[in-house]
């Protein structure tokens, strides 16, 4: 059985995803698609020249939409990061440009008969994920976004550094939009086998500061090096592996929420068939209000930019 993944958009993020997959032997065939033909062909050659020093072989295919027909997963990493230069920390500035490109790409994916699972990284990811689903006509459970899987990791990093722990020792979720209206659901966050809401006063932790650090983490990276790559690429690969291995892993990813009629991040059980099952949380009244606000924010921006 051949494991096959496509990546559309091989810029900073897409090429990082590709390297992670190739270097670890996570896929047998990798389809790379990008409008910058010279760049994507150079990346493919670079990967082929890395293989003599790797313990794995990966077949690399370039700019062939037809090759996506039997792919297990397509990862969308297309975009123009330079749109964020004057964005005032607002991912929605990317929507007009990215939405038009995504509609064209999604139509081509649909027309080749792709019937696998789409993982969107492209920002603003919640809206872009919804566009992919609407244009391709794929089941909602088969079209996902990385969403706050990355922001939850940023929260865990911030908390773990304060407590001098490995970030994997912290559990919990950031929910809602992968953007400014997201929030840390502190009722879900645990460290040292204690709720962080209980631990914070004893350890002098400022939850509002930690929440802001998680929400603004991407822009801190962007301001330092002009783009983000490792964190989001790792989140995308983790999601892809959960799907391909049928892991039944609980992840806070962007998925269609019927109660809000919009894509946003909320933990679900993920496996080979995409979203397998919901994972209901016992959120506080304030957190439920924050989640509703985030859903409303996404909807209002859809109307603003796409209405």
Secondary structure as UniProt FT lines:
FT   STRAND          4..8
FT   HELIX           12..23
FT   TURN            24..25
FT   STRAND          29..33
FT   HELIX           37..50
FT   HELIX           51..53
FT   STRAND          59..62
FT   HELIX           65..68
FT   TURN            69..70
FT   STRAND          73..76
FT   HELIX           81..84
FT   TURN            85..86
FT   HELIX           91..94
FT   HELIX           95..111
FT   TURN            112..113
FT   STRAND          117..120
FT   HELIX           125..136
FT   HELIX           140..142
FT   STRAND          143..145
FT   TURN            147..148
FT   HELIX           149..163
FT   HELIX           167..169
FT   STRAND          170..176
FT   TURN            180..181
FT   STRAND          183..191
FT   TURN            192..193
FT   STRAND          194..195
FT   HELIX           196..203
FT   HELIX           207..215
FT   HELIX           217..225
FT   HELIX           230..244
FT   TURN            245..246
FT   STRAND          249..257
FT   TURN            258..261
FT   STRAND          262..271
FT   TURN            272..273
FT   STRAND          274..278
FT   HELIX           285..306
//
